[in-house]
Amino acid sequence: MANIKSQKKRIKQDKIRNSRNKSIKSELKTALKNVTINANESNKEQAIKALDVAFSKGIVKKSYRDRNKSKISSL
């Protein structure tokens, strides 16, 4: 365990960010899976929105977002 006050704060912030990022990434994976199972318009819109949210939060890279958007639109 860290002894420095700023490092203790950093560890606490990392745990919070990690849990937030994990939930967003989980929602993204679920939305992408739902599109591959049933490619209707509402699932496509939901998956594209999830991709945009994950990209805006810095969880996924631009190329990942663009590649999956292209794959979704071709279904």
N, C-alpha and C positions, 0 to 999 in steps of 0.2 A: 504494500500500500504506500502511496506517495505521502511524503511529509510536507510538501510545499502546498500552500493554500491554492494557488492558481492551478496546480496539477490536479488537485482533488476536484476542483470545479470543472476542469476539462474532462475528467473521467465521467463525472455526472452528466455533462452535456453529451458526451459520446454515447452513453447508454440511451438517453432520450432520443437522439437522432437515429441510432441504430434501430430502435423499436419502431419509430415512425417510418423509416425507409423500408423496413421489413414488411410492414403492413401494406405500403403502396406497391411494393414489388409483388407481393402475394396477390393483390387485387389485379394487377396487370397480367400475371400468369393465368389467373382464372378467366379473365376476359378473353385472352388469346386462345385458351383451350375451348371456351364456349363457341368462339367463331369457327374453329376447325370442326367442331361437332355439328353445329347448326349455323350455317352462314346466312342468317336473315339480316335485314337492314338494322334492326335495333341492336343486335349483337355486334355488328360491324361498327356502328356509331359508338357504342360503349367501349369497344376495344381501342378505337382511334382516340377517344377522349382519355382513356387510361394511359395510352402511350404518350400523349401530349403532357399529361400531368406529371408522369414519371420523368420526362425529359426536362420539363420546367423546374422540377425539384433537383435536377442533377443526378438522378438515380441511374438513368440509362443515357447512352451516348446518342448523338445525332444519327449516326449511321444505323444503329440498331432500330431507332424509331422509324427512319425512312424505309429501311428494308422490310419491316413488319407492316407498315402502312401499305406498301406496294403489294405485299403478299395478300393482305386483307382485301384490297380493292380488286384483285384479280379473281377472287372467289365468287 
